[in-house]
Structures are given as structure tokens and as C-alpha cells.
Amino acid sequence: MGFEPIEHPDRKMSSNGQGVGSIVLAKDWDSNEVTLCFDMQKSDDLKTWIPFAGGTWTAVANGGVKLTLPLNEAKKLLRVTLKG
């Protein structure tokens, strides 16, 4: 199974009905895990998006995770797309 979003009373909504801010994930009771799957993509023009490879994952304080991405090119726009 994938993840199950949960409504949260403090979650703010944008004008198009999409949540902004935190992502709340529910536990998969069969596997006792929560999995967050996403793709990183890059673009130079906000029209054409291609996969972005690279980066370093680091565990940080309080259970957080940090992703550091190399941005060697002069112009690069990044987006994260979540998979359900």
C-alpha cells in the first residue's frame, strides 16, 4: 500500500485547494512503515522538465533528513513531484 493523507486542522490551503506547508503521512499498518516517494526534476524555462540526478542525503537533528543538491549550472529551476 502507499500512503494515506490525513486532514490536519493547522494545514493551510492555497487558492487552488492544494495543501501548502507540511506533508502528513499515515502509517501503513501492514508493513508498519511510512514511505515517501518523489522525483526531483530540473528545468531552465519552467516548461521542459528532466530528471535531476545527484545530491547527498544527510540525517539531521530531531529525526530530520536533508538533501543537498549540486547546482553547478548558471540557471536551474528544481521541483519535487510526489508519487502516490
PDB file of N, CA, C and O in Angstrom:
ATOM      1  N   MET A   1       0.826  -1.180   0.000  1.00  0.00           N
ATOM      2  CA  MET A   1       0.000   0.000   0.000  1.00  0.00           C
ATOM      3  C   MET A   1       0.871   1.244   0.000  1.00  0.00           C
ATOM      4  O   MET A   1       2.024   1.199   0.429  1.00  0.00           O
ATOM      5  N   GLY A   2       0.329   2.345  -0.476  1.00  0.00           N
ATOM      6  CA  GLY A   2       1.018   3.625  -0.476  1.00  0.00           C
ATOM      7  C   GLY A   2       0.771   4.372   0.814  1.00  0.00           C
ATOM      8  O   GLY A   2       0.602   3.766   1.871  1.00  0.00           O
ATOM      9  N   PHE A   3       0.751   5.681   0.727  1.00  0.00           N
ATOM     10  CA  PHE A   3       0.491   6.460   1.917  1.00  0.00           C
ATOM     11  C   PHE A   3      -0.918   7.023   1.871  1.00  0.00           C
ATOM     12  O   PHE A   3      -1.535   7.140   0.812  1.00  0.00           O
ATOM     13  N   GLU A   4      -1.397   7.361   3.036  1.00  0.00           N
ATOM     14  CA  GLU A   4      -2.761   7.852   3.175  1.00  0.00           C
ATOM     15  C   GLU A   4      -2.713   9.253   3.778  1.00  0.00           C
ATOM     16  O   GLU A   4      -2.356   9.389   4.948  1.00  0.00           O
ATOM     17  N   PRO A   5      -3.060  10.310   3.020  1.00  0.00           N
ATOM     18  CA  PRO A   5      -3.009  11.659   3.586  1.00  0.00           C
ATOM     19  C   PRO A   5      -4.048  11.829   4.688  1.00  0.00           C
ATOM     20  O   PRO A   5      -5.118  11.221   4.653  1.00  0.00           O
ATOM     21  N   ILE A   6      -3.715  12.660   5.658  1.00  0.00           N
ATOM     22  CA  ILE A   6      -4.596  12.930   6.781  1.00  0.00           C
ATOM     23  C   ILE A   6      -4.904  14.420   6.813  1.00  0.00           C
ATOM     24  O   ILE A   6      -3.999  15.240   6.658  1.00  0.00           O
ATOM     25  N   GLU A   7      -6.161  14.780   7.012  1.00  0.00           N
ATOM     26  CA  GLU A   7      -6.525  16.183   7.180  1.00  0.00           C
ATOM     27  C   GLU A   7      -5.987  16.671   8.515  1.00  0.00           C
ATOM     28  O   GLU A   7      -6.114  15.974   9.522  1.00  0.00           O
ATOM     29  N   HIS A   8      -5.400  17.831   8.542  1.00  0.00           N
ATOM     30  CA  HIS A   8      -4.836  18.403   9.750  1.00  0.00           C
ATOM     31  C   HIS A   8      -5.422  19.787   9.958  1.00  0.00           C
ATOM     32  O   HIS A   8      -5.465  20.572   9.011  1.00  0.00           O
ATOM     33  N   PRO A   9      -5.881  20.119  11.174  1.00  0.00           N
ATOM     34  CA  PRO A   9      -6.554  21.400  11.383  1.00  0.00           C
ATOM     35  C   PRO A   9      -5.671  22.618  11.143  1.00  0.00           C
ATOM     36  O   PRO A   9      -6.190  23.691  10.838  1.00  0.00           O
ATOM     37  N   ASP A  10      -4.350  22.483  11.271  1.00  0.00           N
ATOM     38  CA  ASP A  10      -3.452  23.620  11.060  1.00  0.00           C
ATOM     39  C   ASP A  10      -2.957  23.726   9.625  1.00  0.00           C
ATOM     40  O   ASP A  10      -2.187  24.632   9.305  1.00  0.00           O
ATOM     41  N   ARG A  11      -3.381  22.826   8.768  1.00  0.00           N
ATOM     42  CA  ARG A  11      -2.905  22.809   7.389  1.00  0.00           C
ATOM     43  C   ARG A  11      -3.548  23.938   6.595  1.00  0.00           C
ATOM     44  O   ARG A  11      -4.773  24.053   6.545  1.00  0.00           O
ATOM     45  N   LYS A  12      -2.734  24.750   5.989  1.00  0.00           N
ATOM     46  CA  LYS A  12      -3.231  25.860   5.194  1.00  0.00           C
ATOM     47  C   LYS A  12      -3.514  25.383   3.771  1.00  0.00           C
ATOM     48  O   LYS A  12      -2.841  24.475   3.284  1.00  0.00           O
ATOM     49  N   MET A  13      -4.473  25.964   3.114  1.00  0.00           N
ATOM     50  CA  MET A  13      -4.826  25.589   1.756  1.00  0.00           C
ATOM     51  C   MET A  13      -4.555  26.768   0.822  1.00  0.00           C
ATOM     52  O   MET A  13      -4.808  27.919   1.179  1.00  0.00           O
ATOM     53  N   SER A  14      -4.054  26.486  -0.345  1.00  0.00           N
ATOM     54  CA  SER A  14      -3.855  27.526  -1.342  1.00  0.00           C
ATOM     55  C   SER A  14      -5.175  27.781  -2.059  1.00  0.00           C
ATOM     56  O   SER A  14      -6.165  27.088  -1.825  1.00  0.00           O
ATOM     57  N   SER A  15      -5.178  28.783  -2.935  1.00  0.00           N
ATOM     58  CA  SER A  15      -6.416  29.155  -3.626  1.00  0.00           C
ATOM     59  C   SER A  15      -6.926  28.061  -4.553  1.00  0.00           C
ATOM     60  O   SER A  15      -8.113  28.037  -4.876  1.00  0.00           O
ATOM     61  N   ASN A  16      -6.048  27.149  -4.991  1.00  0.00           N
ATOM     62  CA  ASN A  16      -6.497  26.072  -5.880  1.00  0.00           C
ATOM     63  C   ASN A  16      -6.851  24.800  -5.114  1.00  0.00           C
ATOM     64  O   ASN A  16      -7.061  23.750  -5.722  1.00  0.00           O
ATOM     65  N   GLY A  17      -6.917  24.885  -3.786  1.00  0.00           N
ATOM     66  CA  GLY A  17      -7.322  23.734  -2.982  1.00  0.00           C
ATOM     67  C   GLY A  17      -6.193  22.794  -2.624  1.00  0.00           C
ATOM     68  O   GLY A  17      -6.419  21.802  -1.931  1.00  0.00           O
ATOM     69  N   GLN A  18      -4.990  23.077  -3.074  1.00  0.00           N
ATOM     70  CA  GLN A  18      -3.846  22.230  -2.752  1.00  0.00           C
ATOM     71  C   GLN A  18      -3.287  22.644  -1.400  1.00  0.00           C
ATOM     72  O   GLN A  18      -3.225  23.833  -1.090  1.00  0.00           O
ATOM     73  N   GLY A  19      -2.883  21.680  -0.604  1.00  0.00           N
ATOM     74  CA  GLY A  19      -2.282  21.981   0.682  1.00  0.00           C
ATOM     75  C   GLY A  19      -0.906  22.597   0.500  1.00  0.00           C
ATOM     76  O   GLY A  19      -0.197  22.268  -0.451  1.00  0.00           O
ATOM     77  N   VAL A  20      -0.532  23.473   1.392  1.00  0.00           N
ATOM     78  CA  VAL A  20       0.803  24.061   1.386  1.00  0.00           C
ATOM     79  C   VAL A  20       1.410  23.868   2.762  1.00  0.00           C
ATOM     80  O   VAL A  20       0.683  23.794   3.752  1.00  0.00           O
ATOM     81  N   GLY A  21       2.703  23.786   2.840  1.00  0.00           N
ATOM     82  CA  GLY A  21       3.358  23.609   4.132  1.00  0.00           C
ATOM     83  C   GLY A  21       3.739  22.165   4.347  1.00  0.00           C
ATOM     84  O   GLY A  21       4.396  21.565   3.496  1.00  0.00           O
ATOM     85  N   SER A  22       3.342  21.598   5.465  1.00  0.00           N
ATOM     86  CA  SER A  22       3.751  20.260   5.855  1.00  0.00           C
ATOM     87  C   SER A  22       3.006  19.179   5.078  1.00  0.00           C
ATOM     88  O   SER A  22       1.891  19.383   4.598  1.00  0.00           O
ATOM     89  N   ILE A  23       3.652  18.038   4.974  1.00  0.00           N
ATOM     90  CA  ILE A  23       3.031  16.841   4.416  1.00  0.00           C
ATOM     91  C   ILE A  23       2.837  15.875   5.581  1.00  0.00           C
ATOM     92  O   ILE A  23       3.789  15.564   6.297  1.00  0.00           O
ATOM     93  N   VAL A  24       1.634  15.412   5.769  1.00  0.00           N
ATOM     94  CA  VAL A  24       1.344  14.464   6.844  1.00  0.00           C
ATOM     95  C   VAL A  24       1.104  13.097   6.211  1.00  0.00           C
ATOM     96  O   VAL A  24       0.270  12.959   5.317  1.00  0.00           O
ATOM     97  N   LEU A  25       1.840  12.084   6.678  1.00  0.00           N
ATOM     98  CA  LEU A  25       1.722  10.736   6.143  1.00  0.00           C
ATOM     99  C   LEU A  25       1.209   9.800   7.223  1.00  0.00           C
ATOM    100  O   LEU A  25       1.521   9.969   8.401  1.00  0.00           O
ATOM    101  N   ALA A  26       0.435   8.828   6.824  1.00  0.00           N
ATOM    102  CA  ALA A  26      -0.083   7.835   7.766  1.00  0.00           C
ATOM    103  C   ALA A  26       0.689   6.532   7.612  1.00  0.00           C
ATOM    104  O   ALA A  26       1.169   6.198   6.528  1.00  0.00           O
ATOM    105  N   LYS A  27       0.797   5.821   8.693  1.00  0.00           N
ATOM    106  CA  LYS A  27       1.488   4.532   8.725  1.00  0.00           C
ATOM    107  C   LYS A  27       0.726   3.491   7.914  1.00  0.00           C
ATOM    108  O   LYS A  27      -0.503   3.429   7.960  1.00  0.00           O
ATOM    109  N   ASP A  28       1.464   2.681   7.175  1.00  0.00           N
ATOM    110  CA  ASP A  28       0.899   1.513   6.516  1.00  0.00           C
ATOM    111  C   ASP A  28       0.861   0.408   7.568  1.00  0.00           C
ATOM    112  O   ASP A  28       1.911  -0.087   7.979  1.00  0.00           O
ATOM    113  N   TRP A  29      -0.326   0.019   8.006  1.00  0.00           N
ATOM    114  CA  TRP A  29      -0.471  -0.923   9.114  1.00  0.00           C
ATOM    115  C   TRP A  29      -0.011  -2.332   8.752  1.00  0.00           C
ATOM    116  O   TRP A  29       0.307  -3.122   9.642  1.00  0.00           O
ATOM    117  N   ASP A  30       0.030  -2.660   7.460  1.00  0.00           N
ATOM    118  CA  ASP A  30       0.506  -3.989   7.065  1.00  0.00           C
ATOM    119  C   ASP A  30       2.023  -4.100   7.178  1.00  0.00           C
ATOM    120  O   ASP A  30       2.544  -5.126   7.617  1.00  0.00           O
ATOM    121  N   SER A  31       2.723  -3.050   6.784  1.00  0.00           N
ATOM    122  CA  SER A  31       4.191  -3.100   6.793  1.00  0.00           C
ATOM    123  C   SER A  31       4.809  -2.365   7.983  1.00  0.00           C
ATOM    124  O   SER A  31       6.009  -2.486   8.229  1.00  0.00           O
ATOM    125  N   ASN A  32       3.990  -1.596   8.727  1.00  0.00           N
ATOM    126  CA  ASN A  32       4.499  -0.773   9.830  1.00  0.00           C
ATOM    127  C   ASN A  32       5.537   0.235   9.360  1.00  0.00           C
ATOM    128  O   ASN A  32       6.516   0.501  10.057  1.00  0.00           O
ATOM    129  N   GLU A  33       5.319   0.793   8.175  1.00  0.00           N
ATOM    130  CA  GLU A  33       6.253   1.767   7.607  1.00  0.00           C
ATOM    131  C   GLU A  33       5.500   2.937   6.991  1.00  0.00           C
ATOM    132  O   GLU A  33       4.314   2.849   6.673  1.00  0.00           O
ATOM    133  N   VAL A  34       6.223   4.022   6.838  1.00  0.00           N
ATOM    134  CA  VAL A  34       5.758   5.163   6.048  1.00  0.00           C
ATOM    135  C   VAL A  34       6.815   5.390   4.986  1.00  0.00           C
ATOM    136  O   VAL A  34       8.002   5.493   5.297  1.00  0.00           O
ATOM    137  N   THR A  35       6.392   5.467   3.741  1.00  0.00           N
ATOM    138  CA  THR A  35       7.321   5.667   2.636  1.00  0.00           C
ATOM    139  C   THR A  35       6.921   6.910   1.868  1.00  0.00           C
ATOM    140  O   THR A  35       5.758   7.071   1.498  1.00  0.00           O
ATOM    141  N   LEU A  36       7.873   7.781   1.630  1.00  0.00           N
ATOM    142  CA  LEU A  36       7.650   8.984   0.844  1.00  0.00           C
ATOM    143  C   LEU A  36       8.447   8.840  -0.448  1.00  0.00           C
ATOM    144  O   LEU A  36       9.678   8.820  -0.422  1.00  0.00           O
ATOM    145  N   CYS A  37       7.751   8.742  -1.570  1.00  0.00           N
ATOM    146  CA  CYS A  37       8.400   8.575  -2.869  1.00  0.00           C
ATOM    147  C   CYS A  37       8.231   9.856  -3.674  1.00  0.00           C
ATOM    148  O   CYS A  37       7.126  10.389  -3.780  1.00  0.00           O
ATOM    149  N   PHE A  38       9.307  10.338  -4.231  1.00  0.00           N
ATOM    150  CA  PHE A  38       9.225  11.547  -5.043  1.00  0.00           C
ATOM    151  C   PHE A  38      10.343  11.576  -6.068  1.00  0.00           C
ATOM    152  O   PHE A  38      11.340  10.865  -5.945  1.00  0.00           O
ATOM    153  N   ASP A  39      10.160  12.407  -7.078  1.00  0.00           N
ATOM    154  CA  ASP A  39      11.166  12.634  -8.110  1.00  0.00           C
ATOM    155  C   ASP A  39      11.660  14.066  -8.015  1.00  0.00           C
ATOM    156  O   ASP A  39      10.891  14.967  -7.681  1.00  0.00           O
ATOM    157  N   MET A  40      12.928  14.285  -8.305  1.00  0.00           N
ATOM    158  CA  MET A  40      13.482  15.629  -8.455  1.00  0.00           C
ATOM    159  C   MET A  40      13.620  15.874  -9.949  1.00  0.00           C
ATOM    160  O   MET A  40      14.084  15.003 -10.686  1.00  0.00           O
ATOM    161  N   GLN A  41      13.220  17.051 -10.392  1.00  0.00           N
ATOM    162  CA  GLN A  41      13.318  17.417 -11.795  1.00  0.00           C
ATOM    163  C   GLN A  41      13.929  18.803 -11.915  1.00  0.00           C
ATOM    164  O   GLN A  41      13.821  19.617 -10.998  1.00  0.00           O
ATOM    165  N   LYS A  42      14.576  19.071 -13.055  1.00  0.00           N
ATOM    166  CA  LYS A  42      15.171  20.388 -13.285  1.00  0.00           C
ATOM    167  C   LYS A  42      14.688  20.955 -14.602  1.00  0.00           C
ATOM    168  O   LYS A  42      14.277  20.226 -15.503  1.00  0.00           O
ATOM    169  N   SER A  43      14.748  22.282 -14.694  1.00  0.00           N
ATOM    170  CA  SER A  43      14.305  22.979 -15.888  1.00  0.00           C
ATOM    171  C   SER A  43      15.066  24.293 -16.011  1.00  0.00           C
ATOM    172  O   SER A  43      15.528  24.848 -15.014  1.00  0.00           O
ATOM    173  N   ASP A  44      15.190  24.778 -17.222  1.00  0.00           N
ATOM    174  CA  ASP A  44      15.754  26.106 -17.463  1.00  0.00           C
ATOM    175  C   ASP A  44      14.670  27.106 -17.829  1.00  0.00           C
ATOM    176  O   ASP A  44      14.919  28.312 -17.855  1.00  0.00           O
ATOM    177  N   ASP A  45      13.450  26.607 -18.115  1.00  0.00           N
ATOM    178  CA  ASP A  45      12.425  27.507 -18.637  1.00  0.00           C
ATOM    179  C   ASP A  45      11.031  27.314 -18.025  1.00  0.00           C
ATOM    180  O   ASP A  45      10.078  27.959 -18.462  1.00  0.00           O
ATOM    181  N   LEU A  46      10.898  26.445 -17.032  1.00  0.00           N
ATOM    182  CA  LEU A  46       9.623  26.100 -16.388  1.00  0.00           C
ATOM    183  C   LEU A  46       8.635  25.420 -17.335  1.00  0.00           C
ATOM    184  O   LEU A  46       7.467  25.249 -16.985  1.00  0.00           O
ATOM    185  N   LYS A  47       9.081  25.035 -18.516  1.00  0.00           N
ATOM    186  CA  LYS A  47       8.216  24.336 -19.474  1.00  0.00           C
ATOM    187  C   LYS A  47       8.671  22.891 -19.661  1.00  0.00           C
ATOM    188  O   LYS A  47       7.857  21.968 -19.625  1.00  0.00           O
ATOM    189  N   THR A  48       9.952  22.706 -19.857  1.00  0.00           N
ATOM    190  CA  THR A  48      10.522  21.386 -20.096  1.00  0.00           C
ATOM    191  C   THR A  48      11.224  20.923 -18.826  1.00  0.00           C
ATOM    192  O   THR A  48      12.131  21.593 -18.334  1.00  0.00           O
ATOM    193  N   TRP A  49      10.804  19.775 -18.295  1.00  0.00           N
ATOM    194  CA  TRP A  49      11.378  19.235 -17.064  1.00  0.00           C
ATOM    195  C   TRP A  49      12.050  17.906 -17.352  1.00  0.00           C
ATOM    196  O   TRP A  49      11.476  17.048 -18.022  1.00  0.00           O
ATOM    197  N   ILE A  50      13.274  17.732 -16.845  1.00  0.00           N
ATOM    198  CA  ILE A  50      14.010  16.484 -16.999  1.00  0.00           C
ATOM    199  C   ILE A  50      14.455  16.007 -15.616  1.00  0.00           C
ATOM    200  O   ILE A  50      14.575  16.813 -14.694  1.00  0.00           O
ATOM    201  N   PRO A  51      14.701  14.703 -15.465  1.00  0.00           N
ATOM    202  CA  PRO A  51      15.123  14.192 -14.159  1.00  0.00           C
ATOM    203  C   PRO A  51      16.414  14.849 -13.677  1.00  0.00           C
ATOM    204  O   PRO A  51      17.318  15.118 -14.468  1.00  0.00           O
ATOM    205  N   PHE A  52      16.489  15.100 -12.396  1.00  0.00           N
ATOM    206  CA  PHE A  52      17.682  15.656 -11.755  1.00  0.00           C
ATOM    207  C   PHE A  52      18.343  14.538 -10.965  1.00  0.00           C
ATOM    208  O   PHE A  52      17.729  13.953 -10.073  1.00  0.00           O
ATOM    209  N   ALA A  53      19.584  14.245 -11.291  1.00  0.00           N
ATOM    210  CA  ALA A  53      20.316  13.182 -10.600  1.00  0.00           C
ATOM    211  C   ALA A  53      21.397  13.803  -9.733  1.00  0.00           C
ATOM    212  O   ALA A  53      21.925  14.871 -10.043  1.00  0.00           O
ATOM    213  N   GLY A  54      21.713  13.129  -8.660  1.00  0.00           N
ATOM    214  CA  GLY A  54      22.771  13.610  -7.785  1.00  0.00           C
ATOM    215  C   GLY A  54      22.225  14.083  -6.461  1.00  0.00           C
ATOM    216  O   GLY A  54      21.017  14.044  -6.228  1.00  0.00           O
ATOM    217  N   GLY A  55      23.090  14.517  -5.614  1.00  0.00           N
ATOM    218  CA  GLY A  55      22.690  15.003  -4.310  1.00  0.00           C
ATOM    219  C   GLY A  55      23.163  14.070  -3.212  1.00  0.00           C
ATOM    220  O   GLY A  55      23.524  12.919  -3.458  1.00  0.00           O
ATOM    221  N   THR A  56      23.152  14.595  -1.992  1.00  0.00           N
ATOM    222  CA  THR A  56      23.613  13.842  -0.833  1.00  0.00           C
ATOM    223  C   THR A  56      22.564  13.917   0.262  1.00  0.00           C
ATOM    224  O   THR A  56      22.144  15.006   0.654  1.00  0.00           O
ATOM    225  N   TRP A  57      22.136  12.750   0.759  1.00  0.00           N
ATOM    226  CA  TRP A  57      21.191  12.673   1.873  1.00  0.00           C
ATOM    227  C   TRP A  57      21.976  12.660   3.181  1.00  0.00           C
ATOM    228  O   TRP A  57      22.975  11.953   3.308  1.00  0.00           O
ATOM    229  N   THR A  58      21.514  13.449   4.151  1.00  0.00           N
ATOM    230  CA  THR A  58      22.154  13.514   5.459  1.00  0.00           C
ATOM    231  C   THR A  58      21.086  13.497   6.544  1.00  0.00           C
ATOM    232  O   THR A  58      20.085  14.208   6.447  1.00  0.00           O
ATOM    233  N   ALA A  59      21.296  12.689   7.575  1.00  0.00           N
ATOM    234  CA  ALA A  59      20.399  12.715   8.731  1.00  0.00           C
ATOM    235  C   ALA A  59      20.745  13.938   9.567  1.00  0.00           C
ATOM    236  O   ALA A  59      21.920  14.225   9.797  1.00  0.00           O
ATOM    237  N   VAL A  60      19.719  14.664  10.024  1.00  0.00           N
ATOM    238  CA  VAL A  60      19.925  15.860  10.841  1.00  0.00           C
ATOM    239  C   VAL A  60      19.186  15.692  12.168  1.00  0.00           C
ATOM    240  O   VAL A  60      18.501  14.691  12.376  1.00  0.00           O
ATOM    241  N   ALA A  61      19.321  16.647  13.045  1.00  0.00           N
ATOM    242  CA  ALA A  61      18.740  16.568  14.389  1.00  0.00           C
ATOM    243  C   ALA A  61      17.230  16.381  14.354  1.00  0.00           C
ATOM    244  O   ALA A  61      16.566  16.762  13.390  1.00  0.00           O
ATOM    245  N   ASN A  62      16.707  15.802  15.397  1.00  0.00           N
ATOM    246  CA  ASN A  62      15.268  15.620  15.610  1.00  0.00           C
ATOM    247  C   ASN A  62      14.601  14.760  14.546  1.00  0.00           C
ATOM    248  O   ASN A  62      13.427  14.967  14.239  1.00  0.00           O
ATOM    249  N   GLY A  63      15.322  13.803  13.980  1.00  0.00           N
ATOM    250  CA  GLY A  63      14.736  12.873  13.025  1.00  0.00           C
ATOM    251  C   GLY A  63      14.593  13.408  11.614  1.00  0.00           C
ATOM    252  O   GLY A  63      13.970  12.762  10.773  1.00  0.00           O
ATOM    253  N   GLY A  64      15.154  14.572  11.337  1.00  0.00           N
ATOM    254  CA  GLY A  64      15.043  15.165  10.000  1.00  0.00           C
ATOM    255  C   GLY A  64      16.018  14.560   9.012  1.00  0.00           C
ATOM    256  O   GLY A  64      16.968  13.875   9.390  1.00  0.00           O
ATOM    257  N   VAL A  65      15.770  14.823   7.748  1.00  0.00           N
ATOM    258  CA  VAL A  65      16.651  14.403   6.669  1.00  0.00           C
ATOM    259  C   VAL A  65      16.877  15.601   5.760  1.00  0.00           C
ATOM    260  O   VAL A  65      15.934  16.325   5.438  1.00  0.00           O
ATOM    261  N   LYS A  66      18.108  15.812   5.351  1.00  0.00           N
ATOM    262  CA  LYS A  66      18.459  16.938   4.486  1.00  0.00           C
ATOM    263  C   LYS A  66      18.993  16.400   3.166  1.00  0.00           C
ATOM    264  O   LYS A  66      19.797  15.469   3.155  1.00  0.00           O
ATOM    265  N   LEU A  67      18.552  16.978   2.058  1.00  0.00           N
ATOM    266  CA  LEU A  67      19.058  16.633   0.733  1.00  0.00           C
ATOM    267  C   LEU A  67      19.812  17.835   0.195  1.00  0.00           C
ATOM    268  O   LEU A  67      19.221  18.895  -0.012  1.00  0.00           O
ATOM    269  N   THR A  68      21.096  17.685  -0.031  1.00  0.00           N
ATOM    270  CA  THR A  68      21.932  18.753  -0.576  1.00  0.00           C
ATOM    271  C   THR A  68      22.158  18.456  -2.058  1.00  0.00           C
ATOM    272  O   THR A  68      22.637  17.382  -2.422  1.00  0.00           O
ATOM    273  N   LEU A  69      21.804  19.432  -2.911  1.00  0.00           N
ATOM    274  CA  LEU A  69      21.871  19.236  -4.358  1.00  0.00           C
ATOM    275  C   LEU A  69      22.937  20.132  -4.986  1.00  0.00           C
ATOM    276  O   LEU A  69      23.016  21.316  -4.658  1.00  0.00           O
ATOM    277  N   PRO A  70      23.763  19.578  -5.891  1.00  0.00           N
ATOM    278  CA  PRO A  70      24.745  20.409  -6.583  1.00  0.00           C
ATOM    279  C   PRO A  70      24.056  21.251  -7.660  1.00  0.00           C
ATOM    280  O   PRO A  70      23.293  20.720  -8.468  1.00  0.00           O
ATOM    281  N   LEU A  71      24.318  22.542  -7.673  1.00  0.00           N
ATOM    282  CA  LEU A  71      23.747  23.439  -8.683  1.00  0.00           C
ATOM    283  C   LEU A  71      24.885  24.137  -9.410  1.00  0.00           C
ATOM    284  O   LEU A  71      25.101  25.336  -9.233  1.00  0.00           O
ATOM    285  N   ASN A  72      25.610  23.389 -10.225  1.00  0.00           N
ATOM    286  CA  ASN A  72      26.774  23.917 -10.915  1.00  0.00           C
ATOM    287  C   ASN A  72      26.425  24.783 -12.121  1.00  0.00           C
ATOM    288  O   ASN A  72      27.225  25.618 -12.543  1.00  0.00           O
ATOM    289  N   GLU A  73      25.238  24.585 -12.670  1.00  0.00           N
ATOM    290  CA  GLU A  73      24.843  25.341 -13.845  1.00  0.00           C
ATOM    291  C   GLU A  73      24.408  26.739 -13.436  1.00  0.00           C
ATOM    292  O   GLU A  73      23.950  26.950 -12.313  1.00  0.00           O
ATOM    293  N   ALA A  74      24.554  27.703 -14.362  1.00  0.00           N
ATOM    294  CA  ALA A  74      24.226  29.097 -14.064  1.00  0.00           C
ATOM    295  C   ALA A  74      22.741  29.280 -13.765  1.00  0.00           C
ATOM    296  O   ALA A  74      22.380  30.065 -12.889  1.00  0.00           O
ATOM    297  N   LYS A  75      21.885  28.569 -14.478  1.00  0.00           N
ATOM    298  CA  LYS A  75      20.449  28.719 -14.287  1.00  0.00           C
ATOM    299  C   LYS A  75      19.826  27.339 -14.171  1.00  0.00           C
ATOM    300  O   LYS A  75      19.979  26.500 -15.059  1.00  0.00           O
ATOM    301  N   LYS A  76      19.123  27.111 -13.068  1.00  0.00           N
ATOM    302  CA  LYS A  76      18.458  25.825 -12.901  1.00  0.00           C
ATOM    303  C   LYS A  76      17.288  26.014 -11.950  1.00  0.00           C
ATOM    304  O   LYS A  76      17.435  26.613 -10.884  1.00  0.00           O
ATOM    305  N   LEU A  77      16.141  25.511 -12.332  1.00  0.00           N
ATOM    306  CA  LEU A  77      14.946  25.523 -11.510  1.00  0.00           C
ATOM    307  C   LEU A  77      14.654  24.084 -11.128  1.00  0.00           C
ATOM    308  O   LEU A  77      14.757  23.191 -11.968  1.00  0.00           O
ATOM    309  N   LEU A  78      14.291  23.841  -9.873  1.00  0.00           N
ATOM    310  CA  LEU A  78      14.027  22.486  -9.404  1.00  0.00           C
ATOM    311  C   LEU A  78      12.603  22.358  -8.922  1.00  0.00           C
ATOM    312  O   LEU A  78      12.016  23.320  -8.426  1.00  0.00           O
ATOM    313  N   ARG A  79      12.041  21.156  -9.070  1.00  0.00           N
ATOM    314  CA  ARG A  79      10.736  20.862  -8.484  1.00  0.00           C
ATOM    315  C   ARG A  79      10.754  19.436  -7.967  1.00  0.00           C
ATOM    316  O   ARG A  79      11.515  18.584  -8.427  1.00  0.00           O
ATOM    317  N   VAL A  80       9.885  19.209  -6.992  1.00  0.00           N
ATOM    318  CA  VAL A  80       9.709  17.884  -6.411  1.00  0.00           C
ATOM    319  C   VAL A  80       8.313  17.432  -6.798  1.00  0.00           C
ATOM    320  O   VAL A  80       7.346  18.168  -6.603  1.00  0.00           O
ATOM    321  N   THR A  81       8.199  16.223  -7.347  1.00  0.00           N
ATOM    322  CA  THR A  81       6.896  15.654  -7.649  1.00  0.00           C
ATOM    323  C   THR A  81       6.694  14.432  -6.774  1.00  0.00           C
ATOM    324  O   THR A  81       7.508  13.508  -6.788  1.00  0.00           O
ATOM    325  N   LEU A  82       5.613  14.425  -6.014  1.00  0.00           N
ATOM    326  CA  LEU A  82       5.314  13.301  -5.129  1.00  0.00           C
ATOM    327  C   LEU A  82       4.612  12.191  -5.894  1.00  0.00           C
ATOM    328  O   LEU A  82       3.828  12.453  -6.806  1.00  0.00           O
ATOM    329  N   LYS A  83       4.896  10.966  -5.523  1.00  0.00           N
ATOM    330  CA  LYS A  83       4.246   9.809  -6.124  1.00  0.00           C
ATOM    331  C   LYS A  83       3.350   9.183  -5.081  1.00  0.00           C
ATOM    332  O   LYS A  83       3.750   9.038  -3.926  1.00  0.00           O
ATOM    333  N   GLY A  84       2.137   8.808  -5.472  1.00  0.00           N
ATOM    334  CA  GLY A  84       1.203   8.204  -4.520  1.00  0.00           C
ATOM    335  C   GLY A  84       1.270   6.720  -4.489  1.00  0.00           C
ATOM    336  O   GLY A  84       0.537   6.085  -3.731  1.00  0.00           O
TER     337      GLY A  84
END
